[in-house]
Amino acid sequence: MFENLSDKLDKALHVLKGHGKITDVNVADTLKEVRKALLDADVNFKIAKDFTTRVKEKALGENVLTTLQPGQLMVKIVKDELTELMGGDVAGVNLSGNPSIILMSGLQGSGKTTFSGKLALFLKTKKTKKPLLVACDVYRPAAVNQLQVVGEQIGVEVYAEVGNNNPVEIAQNAVKYAKANGFNVVIVDTAGRLAVDEVMMKEIANVHQALQPQETLFVVDAMTGQDAVNTAKAFNDVLNFDGVILTKLDGDTRGGAAISIKSVVNKPIKFIGTGEKMDAIDVFYPSRMADRILGMGDVVSLVEKAQEQFNEEEARKLQKKIAKNEFGFDDFLKQIQQIKNMGSMKDIIGMIPGAGKALKDVEVPDDAFKHVEAIIHSMTPLERSKPSVIDVKRKNRIAKGSGRTIQEVNQLMKQFEQMSKMMKMMQGGGGRNLMSMMGGLKGMR
């Protein structure tokens, strides 16, 4: 996420981080490089220029050059301004109304239909809502079917009317259906076009007028950069939407849309899409994103993701096993699954301060643990529950069965033993076990 921008900003701020004497000249040079980094990330020229001007004014106002730690203060000013540029505070979703109506808008190909499903799953699991998905894209071939597949995947009902090509009627009927059947959130997926056109705008304006939704969200592909910002402006002029959803932030995105969109349309980014899985949706926190862009990681989000996977009952069972020296490979597999459930490995690593930069050229696939899992699955139930019985003969059989080498089996056994000792030492740490295991699993692929 924003790797190129992070690298360029890191280089620009290198001098100010304490690697040399700080002067008026190199502050000016640094800000020139910061502006260039923003422009390369497809941030609008005026926004980039205004940003560096504000940073310079604040730096002069706080006498950065004469402070004890000028580099750190300068980085903090850049971080604060970056946070403000992306919206400042986190913006929640309005779920008032019974049912709450959320209208999704955006161009074709922006990921609108998929994100409608992600949002439905988010509201269902995190907000304990009962959402209804509504298929109002009556033009794109298989659009209704796509939404139905998404709905089935996440266990959310989809309202569709075969043969009806009037999206306003479909949407109104869907709201009546929701009221009659106990749905408290209605998410309306509308038609997109390949480009902004008058017919499209009139149609979605009519749907908006008829529904008077609590939330109108504009879905945009972050990879389209400055074009995304221009499209957002065109939609906002017609719909006056409430917030933005940025999809495909896990791709090779330059970051310009995330940084500039708030300044252009004065509407907050509410959610971001961070992967292909249906649970790859995050609330957008400007401050946390600024931390990540500046290579500071995002420990708060990492802990939140870990806590989502934390099961108190399972933790108690695990503690008892550790206390009795009964921690086995089946328990180990469960811990691996917890880590995998937290999201893509690259995204998780990016949240650890310093790790993203240290591993920026290392490809970390989502199936990073498949070799470990293959070795464990080749063990018998006895071997998994009592690793101490695994001798040389058993190791050879496990290696052949998993298609791995005897060296890899030995490496796993050694690391497992070290991890068992570590977990014994930190017994009672509850959810912290997960974080420690992430460190212990380094290199196991």
Helices and strands as residue ranges (DSSP letters): H 3-12, G 15-17, H 24-40, H 45-61, G 64-66, H 70-85, E 100-105, H 112-126, E 131-136, H 143-154, E 158-159, H 167-180, E 185-190, H 198-211, E 215-221, G 222-224, H 226-239, E 243-247, H 256-265, E 269-273, E 281-283, H 286-293, H 299-309, H 312-323, H 329-341, H 345-350, H 355-358, H 370-377, H 381-385, G 387-389, H 392-402, H 406-425, H 432-440
